């Protein structure tokens, strides 16, 4: 019996070997290359060269004064990283505030109509991200639809300067990633037992108390999943900050591209990419721990 089971296991591993090899080469291989690049020296014109050094990692956090050669904190790098984290968190919060009522609305429709509403939510995914971002650009620019409407209504006397600000980047990312928040929360709300709300009202809970103490704890897995699906791509966003933020409001994804392009400092770009990967890994670890703790508490 054990010999037959061992043979079956060897057969399973043999069948899975090509897929595992492809996964290692296609996924882990490039990450290792980036990690190695982060410990090398910038090339004379581009690329990397020996010797191995930690200079790129020092440049991530520290900068050397060109006059007295003293070290100080790399404020520009920290500002870009902080802006990326701040805008990603705000994007997750805004999409949650917009996505919760949207998901609740869809989940409470008659079953034969929910598919239509879900279909409408997924329509933006049919369009290229760049095109969607340019559409937002056309709405919020100085001569765009938003300012024209506000001017005609007499709400403002001069166009609002929204484009090329953090606000523009936030609006664009909230629009782009909203469906990623709606879909997981819809899946959680769709399984919600409405009798729990009836019990809460029977115990004289108002709507806010029922929402805070009954609805949100039950649909927390959907909220966490949506938050991760929004936060992670927002943290590494490139197209939306580039189009809506301009050169002065770049995020870490744009800064990494700058090092591999005009900056010709591949080791620094690689170190920043590894740092971004670590930040994403920490976010996923927190998500798994919180979700696991919620599962044990429910059990």
BAPA-903783 format. One record per atom (N, C-alpha, C): residue in one letter; x, y, z. Coordinates in steps of 0.05 Angstrom, whole numbers, plus 5000, padded with zeros to 4 digits. Example, Ala and Ser with C-alpha at 12.3 -4.5 7.8 and 13.67 -1.06 7.14 Angstrom:
# residues 2
A526448865156/A524649105156/A526449345156/S525749555142/S527349795143/S525850015157/
# end
This chain:
# residues 299
X501749765000/X500050005000/X501750255000/X503850265018/X505650495019/X507250524994/X508150294982/X509650304957/X507950424935/X505450344933/X503650454913/X503150754917/X502850834943/X502451114949/X504951284942/X507351164948/X509851304941/X510151334911/X509351134896/X509551154867/X507651364856/X505251384869/X503251584860/X504351864866/X505651894889/X506852154896/X509052234877/X510752044869/X512852104850/X511752174823/X509552034815/X508252104790/X507152384790/X505852454813/X504652724816/X506852934814/X509052894828/X511253094827/X512453104799/X512652884785/X513752884758/X511953044739/X509353014743/X507453164726/X507453464732/X507953524757/X507953804765/X510553944761/X512653784755/X515353904753/X515554114731/X514554074707/X514754284687/X513454554696/X511054524708/X509654774717/X511254904739/X512354744758/X513954864780/X516454994769/X517754864749/X520154984738/X519555244724/X517355254709/X516555494696/X515955714716/X514655644738/X514055834759/X516655944772/X518555774776/X521055864788/X522556044769/X522655964743/X524156124724/X522756394718/X520056384715/X518556624707/X517956814730/X517856714755/X517056884777/X519356944796/X520556734806/X522756774825/X525256864812/X525856774788/X528256854773/X528557154770/X526657294759/X526857584756/X527157724783/X525857624804/X526157754830/X528957724840/X530157494836/X532957454844/X534857634829/X534257674803/X535957854787/X535858134797/X533358224804/X533058494815/X534458524841/X534258314858/X535658324884/X538658344880/X539758184862/X542658194856/X543458474846/X541858584827/X542458854816/X542559064838/X540959034859/X540959234880/X543559244896/X545159034893/X547759034908/X550159074889/X549559174865/X551759224846/X552159524842/X554059594824/X554859864820/X553659964793/X552660214791/X551560304766/X553760304744/X552760234720/X554560224697/X555360504688/X557260524671/X558160784661/X556060944647/X554360804631/X552260934616/X549460834625/X549260584630/X546760464641/X547460174650/X545560044660/X546059764669/X547559754695/X548759534700/X550259494725/X552959364719/X554659384739/X557359264737/X558359204765/X560459044766/X561758994791/X563459234799/X564159264825/X563959074847/X561259084861/X560758874877/X558358874893/X558659074916/X556459214922/X556559424943/X553759464954/X553559594977/X551059664989/X550359954984/X551660074965/X551360364960/X548460434953/X547260264936/X544460314928/X542560314951/X542960134970/X541160124993/X541660365011/X544160455013/X544760695028/X543360935015/X543260944988/X542061164974/X539061174978/X537860934984/X534960934988/X534261105012/X535761085033/X535161225059/X536961465064/X539361475053/X541261685059/X542161815033/X542962065036/X544162215014/X546762345023/X548562365005/X551262485012/X551462765001/X552162955018/X552463225010/X554863254990/X554363404969/X556363424948/X558663614956/X558363764977/X560463954986/X562163845008/X560963755030/X562663655052/X562463355056/X561063215037/X561062925037/X559762805063/X558062955076/X556662855099/X554162715091/X553262525108/X550862375102/X548462505116/X546162495103/X543662585114/X541362425103/X539062455116/X536762295107/X535962375078/X535262185062/X534262235035/X531362315036/X530962575042/X528262675046/X526462645022/X527662684998/X526062654973/X525062374970/X526762174976/X525861894973/X523761824994/X524061925019/X522061865039/X519462005033/X519562245021/X517162385014/X515562234992/X517062124973/X515661974951/X514461714963/X515961584980/X514961334992/X512561395010/X512761605026/X510461675043/X508061755026/X508461905004/X506261974987/X504961724976/X506561524968/X505461284957/X503661134977/X504761115002/X503160975023/X500661125030/X500961395032/X498661555040/X496461545019/X497161574993/X495161564972/X493961284969/X495561084974/X494460804972/X492460754994/X493060845019/X491260815041/X488660975036/X488961225027/X486561385022/X484961264999/X486261154979/X484761024958/X483160784968/X484360624986/X482860404998/X480460505015/X480860725029/X478660835046/X476460935028/X477161095008/X475061204990/X473560984975/X474960794965/X473560574950/X471860414969/X472660394995/X470960255014/X468360415019/X468660675023/X466260845028/X464360845005/X465460834980/X463760824957/X462860544950/X464660354956/X464060074948/X462059934966/X461960004992/X460159875010/X457259915003/X456260164999/X453460194991/X452960074963/X454960084945/X454559974919/X454259674920/X455959534936/X455859244938/X453259164953/X452459324973/X449959264987/X447559294968/X447559504952/X445459544932/X445159304913/X447459214903/X447458994884/X446458734897/X447458684922/X446858434936/X443958424944/X442558654946/X439758654955/X437858674931/X438858674907/X437158674884/X435958394880/X433758364865/X432758104859/X434857934845/X434957674851/X437057504839/X437357514809/X435157554795/X435357554766/X436457814755/X436858024772/X437958274763/X440858324773/X441758164791/X444458204802/X446558174781/X446257984763/X448257934742/X448558184724/X446358334719/X446558574703/X448158784717/X447658824743/X449159024758/X452158954760/X452758694764/X455558614765/X456858654738/X455358604717/X456358654690/X457058944686/X455359124696/X455959414693/X458459494709/X458859364733/X461159424749/X463759344735/X463659134720/X466159024707/X466659154680/X464859314670/X465259434643/X467859594642/X468659754662/X471159904660/X473559724655/X473559474663/X475759294659/X476059234629/X474059284613/X474259234584/X475959434570/X476459664583/X477959884571/X480759894583/X482659964566/X485459984575/X485660194598/X487460134617/X487860314640/X488660594631/X490360614611/X491260874601/X488861034591/X487060904576/X484761054565/X482961144587/X482560984608/X480861064630/X482161304645/X484761294648/X486161514662/X485961774645/X486261754619/X486061984602/X483162104604/X481161924606/X478462014609/X478062184634/X479262094656/X479262254681/X480662514677/X482862504662/X484362754656/X482562954642/X481062864623/X479263044608/X477063154625/X476363014646/X474163114664/X475163324683/X477563284695/X478463454717/X480363674709/X481263684683/X483163884675/X481764164676/X483364374673/X482364644676/X480064704657/X480264604632/X478064644613/X476364404610/X476364224630/X474963974629/X471964004637/X470663774636/X467763774640/X466963874668/X468463794689/X467763874716/X467964174719/X470164304711/X470364584714/X468364744697/X467764644673/X465864774656/X463064774668/X462364554680/X459664534693/X459564724717/X461664714734/X461664884757/X461665184750/X463065254729/X463165534720/X460465624709/X459165454694/X456465524683/X454365544705/X454665384726/X452865404749/X453465634768/X455665754764/X456465984781/X457565894808/X458265644811/X459365544836/X462165654841/X463765674820/X466465774822/X466866004802/X468766174808/X469266394790/X471566354771/X473266154778/X475666084762/X475965784763/X477165664743/X477465374742/X479065274766/X478165044777/X479664924799/X482164784788/X484364824801/X486864684793/X487064414807/X485864214794/X485863944805/X488063774792/X488363804766/X490263644752/X493163694762/X494763484761/X497563494770/X497763564800/X495963444815/X496063464845/X495563184856/X496063154882/X495562904895/X492562834894/X490863044894/X487963004893/X487262874866/X488462964844/X487962844818/X488762544818/X491062484829/X491962204830/X490062044847/X489162154869/X487262004886/X484661954872/X483562154858/X481062114843/X481461894822/X483661914807/X484161714786/X484361434797/X485861394819/X486261124829/X483661024842/X482161194855/X479561114866/X477661014844/X477661154822/X475961074799/X476960804787/X479560784784/X480660544771/X480260294788/X480660314814/X480660074831/X478060034846/X476060194842/X473460164855/X472159884851/X472159774826/X471059514822/X472459294839/X475059324844/X476459124860/X475559124889/X474359344898/X473259354925/X470359254925/X468959314904/X466059244904/X465658944902/X467158804885/X466658524880/X467058354905/X469358374920/X469658214944/X467558274965/X466758524968/X464758594988/X462058494979/X461458494953/X458958384944/X458858084951/X461057944946/X461057654952/X460557604982/X461657785000/X461157745028/X458357825036/X457258035025/X454558125031/X452557935021/X453057804998/X451257614986/X450757385004/X452657315021/X452357095040/X451357185068/X450857445070/X450057555096/X447157465102/X446757375127/X444157295136/X442657535147/X440557625132/X439157865140/X437557835166/X437257585175/X435857545200/X437457665223/X440057685220/X441757815240/X440958115244/X440258245222/X439358525223/X436658535238/X434958355231/X432358345245/X432658305275/X434558135283/X435058095311/X436158345324/X437958485309/X439058735320/X436958945325/X435058975305/X432959165308/X431059085331/X430658825334/X428958735357/X430158805384/X432758835384/X434158905409/X434659205410/X433059365394/X432959655395/X435559785386/X436959655368/X439359775356/X438459955333/X439760195331/X439160365308/X440760275284/X440460415262/X441860325237/X444860335239/X445960545252/X448860565255/X449960345273/X448460285294/X449360075312/X449259795298/X447159755283/X446959505268/X449159485247/X449759705234/X451959695214/X454659645228/X455159775250/X457759755263/X458159485277/X456159395290/X456459155308/X455458895294/X453958915272/X452958675260/X454058635231/X453558835215/X454158805186/X457258805182/X458659005191/X461459025186/X463158785197/X462558685221/X464158455230/X463658205213/X461158175203/X460557935187/X461957945159/X461958185147/X463058205120/X465958295121/X467258275144/X470058365147/X471958215127/X471657955123/X473457825103/X473257955075/X470858035067/X470658175041/X471858445041/X471658585064/X472858855066/X475858835065/X477058635079/X479958605079/X480958515052/X479458335039/X480358245012/X480258484992/X478158644993/X477958874976/X480059074982/X480659125007/X482759315015/X485459235004/X486158975006/X488658874995/X488758904965/X486558834951/X486358854922/X486659134912/X485959334929/X486159614922/X488859724931/X489759664955/X492159784966/X494659694951/X494859434945/X497359324933/X497859444905/X495959444886/X496559564860/X496759874862/X495359994881/X495660284885/X498460364893/X499660194911/X502360254921/X504360254898/X504060084879/X505860074856/X504860194831/X502760364833/X501560484809/X503560654794/X503360644767/X505160794750/X503660974730/X501660864716/X500361014695/X498761244706/X497161194727/X495361404738/X496961634749/X499061584766/X500661814776/X502161964754/X502961814733/X504461934711/X502662124695/X500162044690/X498362204673/X497062434689/X496162374714/X494662564729/X496362724749/X498662614757/X500362744777/X502562914765/X503362844740/X505562994728/X508262924741/X510263064735/X512963004745/X513363074774/X511763254785/X512163354812/X510763184833/X508963014825/X507362854844/X507662554838/X510162474834/X510662194827/X510362014852/X509861764847/X509761564868/X512061374864/X512261174881/X514661004881/X514960854854/X512760784841/X512960654815/X514260824794/X513461084794/X514661274776/X517661324782/X518261334808/X521061374816/X522861144808/X521760904810/X523260664801/X523860684771/X521760754756/X522060774727/X524160984720/X524161204736/X526061424731/X528861334734/X529461164754/X532161064759/X533060874736/X531260714726/X531960534704/X532060684677/X530960924676/X530861074651/X532861304651/X531861544656/X533561784655/X535661784676/X535061684700/X537061684721/X539361504717/X539061284701/X541161094695/X542460984720/X540860944740/X541860834765/X540260584771/X540960374757/X539560124759/X539660004788/X541960004801/X541959894829/X539960034847/X539760304846/X537860444863/X535060374855/X534460354829/X531760274821/X531159994830/X533159814829/X532659534839/X532159534869/X533759694884/X533359704913/X530559804920/X529660014905/X526960114910/X524859914903/X525359754882/X523459544874/X523259334896/X525559254907/X525559064929/X524159174953/X524659424959/X523259554982/X520259554978/X519359604953/X516559604947/X515459314951/X516959124942/X516058844946/X515858774975/X517658864991/X517558815020/X515058945032/X514459195024/X512059335034/X509559175027/X509459075002/X507058914994/X506958665010/X509258535014/X509258295030/X508358335059/X509158565071/X508158625098/X505158675098/X504158805078/X501258855076/X499758585074/X500758405058/X499458145055/X499657985081/X501958005095/X502257865120/X500257965141/X499858225142/X497858345160/X495058245153/X494558235127/X491858135118/X491457855126/X493357685122/X493057395129/X492757365159/X494257515175/X494057485204/X491357585214/X490457815204/X487957925213/X485657735204/X485757645179/X483657455170/X483757195186/X486157095192/X486356855208/X485256895236/X485857125248/X484857185274/X481857205275/X480757325253/X477857345251/X476557075248/X477856895233/X476756625229/X476756465255/X478956495271/X479056355297/X477056465316/X476556735315/X474656855333/X471856765326/X471256745300/X468656645292/X468156355299/X470456205298/X470155915304/X469755875334/
# end
